[in-house]
Amino acid sequence: MLRALIFDFDGLILDTESALIRSYADVHAAHGVAFDEALFIRAVGHVDFKFDPWAAFGPSAVQAELEAQRQHTKKGRLEQLAPLPGVVALLDEAHAAGLPLAIASNSEHTWVEPHLARLGLLEWFTFVACREDAPSPKPEPDLYKLVLNQFGLRAHEAVAFEDSHTGSIAAKRAGLFTVAAPGPSTQHHDFAHVDLRVNSLAEITLTNLRARFVAPRGA
């Protein structure tokens, strides 16, 4: 029986990832410096992949000044973002059905909660789990296990929604049914392990979730 829905945040509820990438591109373009967007995208959703986004400016660049410019353009882009397709409808349907909703995010509370509040979505979530709440971030299953413990549920009683390989691996390691809805920054990720891949959450309804994800016998 489906008893809860658990959502990633960045790239799933709000396309913060594209806004982040474009903010770097904006600064590069303003200075006439080429931006390696493909290399940047490789890092999205991978906490163990590190690179210097300002490397193209050379060793003499004052990175603090570049970062200040990026923060300004990023703020403007983020303030214009709306929830991704299907998000509000699915949350509304689950809320009307009395299903508890949770966030499991590799970002910090100070990032996730202000965005949810601006969108008018924060109060819809019974529990918000962020990277500082668990021993290890995704791809480890700790955040998802924390949510399950908070709700008093077994893994097969919840569905996780993710947009990245890292996040979906974490959900599967926790034993959850997992739906992948990759965005522009994560279309290239490997999702062979997930239970369902969709183009957006607009393809999902609570009715088809309940029909598709049934607990195994004896569970």
N, C-alpha and C positions, 0 to 999 in steps of 0.2 A: 504494500500500500504506500502510495506517495504521500509523504507527510511534511516535506519542506523543500524549498528551492534555495540554492546557494549560488551567488553570483560573484564573479570577478568584477573588478571595476574598470581599470584602464583598458581601453580598446574594446570593451564589451558593453558597458553602460554609456560611456562617454569616450569619444575618440580623441582622448588626450594625447595619444601617441603621434597621430598625424600633426596635431598642433605643435607638439614638441619638436618634431622633425622640421616642420616648416619654419619654426622660429630660428633654428640654426641656419636654414637655407636663406632666410631673410637677411641675416647679418652677413653671411658670405656674399650674397648678391649686392648688398649695400657697399661692400668694399671691393667688389669686382674679383672676388676669389672663388674658385670653383669649389663646389660642395659635393662630396662623395656620398650621395644619398643611399646608394646600394650598401655601402659599408655600414652606414648608420643603421639601416633597417636590419642588418644582420644581428645587431645588438638588442633589438626590441624583444622583450620577453625572456632574455637570457641574462640572468644575474651574474654569470661567471664569464661573460664576454666583455672585455674592457678595451677601449680605444680612446684616443684623444680627438675630440671633435674639432679642435682648433689647430690641428697639426698643419693644415694647408696654409696657415698664416705665417709659418716659420717660427724659429726660436726667438726672434726679437719682438714678437707680438705681445702686447699687454693683455693677457687673457682675462684679467679682472674687468677691464673696460669692455671687452667683447661680450663677456658674460652679462654685464649690466645692460648692454644693448639687447641681448637675447631675452633677458627677463622682461624687458619692457614690451617687446613684440609678442612674446609668449602670452603675457597677461591679456593683451588685447585679443589674441586669437582664442584663448580659453573662455573669455567672457562671452564670446559669440556662439559657443558650442551648445547644441541641444542634445537630448538623449538620442541614442542610435535607434534606427527603425525597429519597432516591435517591443522595445523595452517597456515603455509605459503601459501598453496594452497587456503584456504578460504579467507585470507587477499588479496591475489593477485586477486582473482575473484571479490571480492567486490570493490577493488580499480579500477579495469578495468571497472566496471559498474558505477563508479562515486558515490558509496555509502560512506558517511562519516563513519569513524571508530573512536571508543573511547575506552579508558581504564577506568574502575571503580574499584579501588583497595583499600583494607584496609591497604596496605603498604604505605610507604612514597615515595615521589618523588625521594628522594636520593637513594632509593633502586630500584624502577621500571625503571626509565629512563636510568640509566647507563646500565642495562641489555638489554633493548630494543635497545639502541644505539649499544652495542657490537654485537647484532644479526642482525643489519642493518634494524630493524623494526620501530624504533622510528618515522621516517619521514612519515610512513604510517598512523599514528594516528593524526587525526585533533585535538583531545582534550584528555588530560590525567588528570583524576580526581583521587586524592589520599586522604587518610584519613584526612590529615590536611586541605582539602578544604571544608569539610562539617561539620555541627554541631555534627553529630553522625556517627560512622562507621556502617558497616553492622553488624547485620541484619536490622538496620534501613534503610529506602529507600533513605536517603538523597543524597548519591553519585549518584545514578541513576537519581534522580530528577534533580540534578545539570547538568548532561549530557543532559538530555532532554531539559532543559531550555537553555543550551548553543546552542543546535542545533535547538531550536524552534519547537520541535516535541511533539506530543501527544504520550502517552505510547504505544498505539497499533501500532505505526509506526516504532518500533524498536524491535530488538531481543537481549536479554542478554544471554551471555554464562558464565556458572559458573561450578566450580568443587566441591563446598562444600554446605552443608545444609545452613549455615549462609548466604553465598552469594546469593544462589538461593532464599531464603526467602526474602532477601532485594529486589531482582529484582521483585519478585511477588508482594511485598508490594507496589512497585512503579507502578504496573500495566503492566509490560512488559511481552511479550511472553518470556519464559525462557527455554533454553536448558542446561541440565546438562551433563557434560563429566567428571565424577569423575576419579581420578587417584588412585594410590596404597594407598595413605594416606587417601582417602575419600570414598572408595568404600562402606564402612559400613554406610555412612550417609543416612538419610531419604530424599528421593527425590520424595515422593508421590505427592507433590504439583506442580511439574514442568510440562511443556507442552510436553517435549520430553527428554528422557535420551538416550545417546549414549555411546559407548565404547571409542570413540575418535572423534575429529573433522574431521578425515579422512572420516567419514560416512556422512558428511554434504556438500552440495553444495548450492550455492545461488539459483539455480533453485528450489531445493526441499524446501528450506526455504520459498521462495515466494509462492509456491503452498500450503504449510502447514499453514502458518500464515497469515490469511486474517482478516482484521479489521471487527468487528461486524457491522451489518447494522445500519446505523444511527450514527455511531461514526465519 
